[in-house]
Every structure is written in C-alpha cells, then in structure tokens.
Amino acid sequence: MAPDNGILTYILQRKGCRVYAVGETPLLSLERSPTFAGRDHFAPIAALLATGTPPEALGAEIKDPVVIEGLWPKKRGGEIVGKIVYIDRFGNAIANVTEADLKGSIGRSEWALRVKGVRLSGLKKNYAEGKKGAANLIVNSSGHLEIFVPGGARATFWGSVCWMKR
C-alpha cells in the first residue's frame, strides 16, 4: 500500500500487479488524525486485506498508476546506459542494470563499466575475488551489477554509468 505518486514504480513492473484506489467505504469510516495518516489509512486497509477482503471491495482499479520514468537502463548503440541507484551500508554502488538486461548482448567475460571516465572490467564471482582497495564489479544477490571495494567504499560513483563491450 502506498500513495499513487510513483513510489511503487519498480513493483508495478511485476506481471499481474494491480492497483486500486481505496476510497471511503463503510469498511473504512474511521476517524483519522492529521499527523498519523500512514497508520490511520494503511493499517485498517492492511487488516482488511489480511483477513480476506478482496481489493475490489475497497475501491476501483487504477489502470494508469503513476510511474517514475528513467529508472531503467537504456540501450544506446552497442552500450547499455544505466545509473547507480543505491549505495548500500557497506558503500557498494548498485546499478539499475541487471544481469538480465545484458543477457544476449554480450558474454559475461566481456562486461566492462565506464564511470566518469574510469573504465572497470573483469566481473568477479564473489566479493573475496575482489582486489583489495580497488573498484571491482560483481552481479549481486538481487541480480544487479554492483561496484565494490574490499576494505573501502565507492559511494563517489553515484550518477550515470555505462555498461559496454570491451
């Protein structure tokens, strides 16, 4: 549950995902406070859904929910252009480019990355293979390409990246 403001953009890409506009119904006629809207709106809705109320009973389906554009990588010539979208608590820079995005375009051994004029290559199979103190590439457990630095952090790589052939 969330407001229809694009926050669920990634989730909405899943096959079979449906969105409903929850309105005032006899099932949801609780008094709401101005400061705890999340609790006052979402908790009763979650309780109803968890106890078997079908979403259709709470509101009409939204056929065109708000999505945020530019969250997915784009093909440009022989390259796939993506962005660093997350820096994890270890300082690893995770891209919006997934292994699936690259399948068929190039072989695993050919993957390379250009970030702000610096070229990285040599995809590692695990973090232990990474050269200590240097930027390394890996496909993480969620299938996303990631820059990691054993014993360091690479949060400075935030921004546009480009995955390409050698």
Secondary structure per residue as TSV (DSSP state, phi and psi in degrees):
chain	resnum	aa	ss	phi	psi
A	1	M	-	360.0	138.2
A	2	A	-	-168.0	164.0
A	3	P	-	-67.8	155.8
A	4	D	S	-85.4	71.1
A	5	N	S	-127.7	10.9
A	6	G	S	99.6	-6.8
A	7	I	T	-63.2	-23.6
A	8	L	T	-99.8	20.3
A	9	T	T	-51.1	-49.6
A	10	Y	T	-63.6	-42.6
A	11	I	G	-65.5	-35.7
A	12	L	G	-65.9	-13.3
A	13	Q	G	-80.6	-10.8
A	14	R	S	-69.8	139.9
A	15	K	T	-62.2	133.6
A	16	G	T	85.0	0.9
A	17	C	-	-70.4	133.5
A	18	R	-	-126.9	152.5
A	19	V	E	-124.8	137.6
A	20	Y	E	-126.3	141.5
A	21	A	E	-89.9	112.8
A	22	V	E	-86.1	122.1
A	23	G	-	-113.7	-177.5
A	24	E	-	-70.2	122.5
A	25	T	-	-136.7	167.2
A	26	P	G	-57.5	-27.6
A	27	L	G	-71.3	-24.3
A	28	L	G	-126.8	62.7
A	29	S	-	-113.3	38.1
A	30	L	-	-82.6	149.1
A	31	E	-	-70.7	138.0
A	32	R	-	-118.7	140.8
A	33	S	-	-87.0	156.4
A	34	P	S	-76.7	-13.5
A	35	T	S	-109.2	-12.6
A	36	F	-	-125.3	50.9
A	37	A	H	-60.5	-40.4
A	38	G	I	-57.6	-46.7
A	39	R	I	-66.6	-45.9
A	40	D	I	-73.2	-28.9
A	41	H	I	-91.4	-51.7
A	42	F	I	-79.5	-34.7
A	43	A	H	-61.8	-48.0
A	44	P	H	-63.5	-36.5
A	45	I	H	-64.6	-45.7
A	46	A	H	-60.7	-40.8
A	47	A	H	-63.7	-42.5
A	48	L	H	-63.8	-45.5
A	49	L	H	-65.1	-39.4
A	50	A	H	-67.3	-25.0
A	51	T	T	-98.0	13.0
A	52	G	T	103.0	0.3
A	53	T	-	-66.8	126.7
A	54	P	-	-70.8	145.2
A	55	P	G	-56.6	-31.7
A	56	E	G	-61.1	-25.7
A	57	A	G	-75.0	-13.5
A	58	L	T	-101.1	-15.7
A	59	G	E	169.4	173.6
A	60	A	E	-79.6	149.5
A	61	E	E	-70.4	138.6
A	62	I	E	-96.4	119.0
A	63	K	S	-84.8	-21.0
A	64	D	S	-131.4	66.5
A	65	P	-	-63.5	156.7
A	66	V	-	-69.1	129.8
A	67	V	-	-126.8	149.1
A	68	I	-	-92.1	123.8
A	69	E	T	-80.1	157.1
A	70	G	T	85.0	11.4
A	71	L	-	-87.5	-11.5
A	72	W	S	-109.5	151.4
A	73	P	-	-67.1	156.9
A	74	K	E	-124.1	146.8
A	75	K	E	-86.0	135.2
A	76	R	E	-140.5	104.2
A	77	G	T	63.1	-129.1
A	78	G	T	-91.3	14.4
A	79	E	E	-119.3	159.6
A	80	I	E	-116.7	121.3
A	81	V	E	-102.6	125.1
A	82	G	E	-134.7	-168.4
A	83	K	E	-138.5	153.3
A	84	I	E	-76.2	122.4
A	85	V	E	-112.8	-7.8
A	86	Y	E	-158.8	138.2
A	87	I	E	-112.9	118.0
A	88	D	-	-79.5	179.2
A	89	R	T	-68.2	-11.4
A	90	F	T	-95.7	-2.4
A	91	G	-	88.1	7.3
A	92	N	-	-73.7	138.0
A	93	A	E	-98.7	115.6
A	94	I	E	-102.0	131.3
A	95	A	E	-95.2	162.0
A	96	N	E	-82.0	2.4
A	97	V	E	-88.7	128.4
A	98	T	E	-108.0	165.6
A	99	E	H	-58.6	-37.4
A	100	A	H	-63.6	-33.5
A	101	D	H	-62.2	-31.0
A	102	L	H	-93.4	-15.9
A	103	K	T	-55.8	133.3
A	104	G	T	84.9	-21.4
A	105	S	T	-86.9	-39.7
A	106	I	S	-150.8	158.9
A	107	G	-	-79.6	155.9
A	108	R	G	-52.2	-40.8
A	109	S	G	-70.2	-15.0
A	110	E	G	-94.6	-3.8
A	111	W	-	-65.8	136.2
A	112	A	E	-145.2	163.1
A	113	L	E	-135.7	137.4
A	114	R	E	-118.8	120.9
A	115	V	E	-127.5	116.8
A	116	K	T	47.6	45.5
A	117	G	T	84.7	-6.1
A	118	V	E	-99.3	131.9
A	119	R	E	-104.6	125.9
A	120	L	E	-116.0	141.3
A	121	S	E	-146.2	172.8
A	122	G	-	86.5	80.7
A	123	L	E	-66.9	126.4
A	124	K	E	-86.7	151.1
A	125	K	S	-85.0	-25.4
A	126	N	S	-156.1	169.3
A	127	Y	G	-65.0	-31.9
A	128	A	G	-63.9	-26.5
A	129	E	G	-73.1	-16.9
A	130	G	S	-66.2	143.0
A	131	K	-	-74.7	122.1
A	132	K	T	-59.3	133.1
A	133	G	T	78.8	-0.3
A	134	A	S	-117.0	155.9
A	135	A	-	-74.2	131.5
A	136	N	E	-129.2	160.2
A	137	L	E	-113.6	144.3
A	138	I	E	-153.0	154.7
A	139	V	E	-93.7	117.5
A	140	N	-	-80.0	-178.3
A	141	S	T	-65.8	-18.5
A	142	S	T	-93.5	3.1
A	143	G	S	87.6	6.4
A	144	H	E	-94.6	148.1
A	145	L	E	-75.9	141.6
A	146	E	E	-142.1	143.3
A	147	I	E	-100.9	127.5
A	148	F	E	-134.6	152.4
A	149	V	-	-128.7	106.0
A	150	P	T	-58.7	124.9
A	151	G	T	77.6	13.3
A	152	G	S	-154.5	-164.4
A	153	A	-	-141.8	153.3
A	154	R	-	-128.2	37.7
A	155	A	G	-64.3	-16.0
A	156	T	G	-71.5	-8.3
A	157	F	G	-83.9	9.9
A	158	W	-	-58.5	134.9
A	159	G	S	130.9	-160.9
A	160	S	E	-74.6	143.4
A	161	V	E	-133.5	164.7
A	162	C	E	-138.8	120.3
A	163	W	E	-93.9	134.6
A	164	M	E	-150.6	171.9
A	165	K	-	-77.9	158.6
A	166	R	-	-70.0	360.0
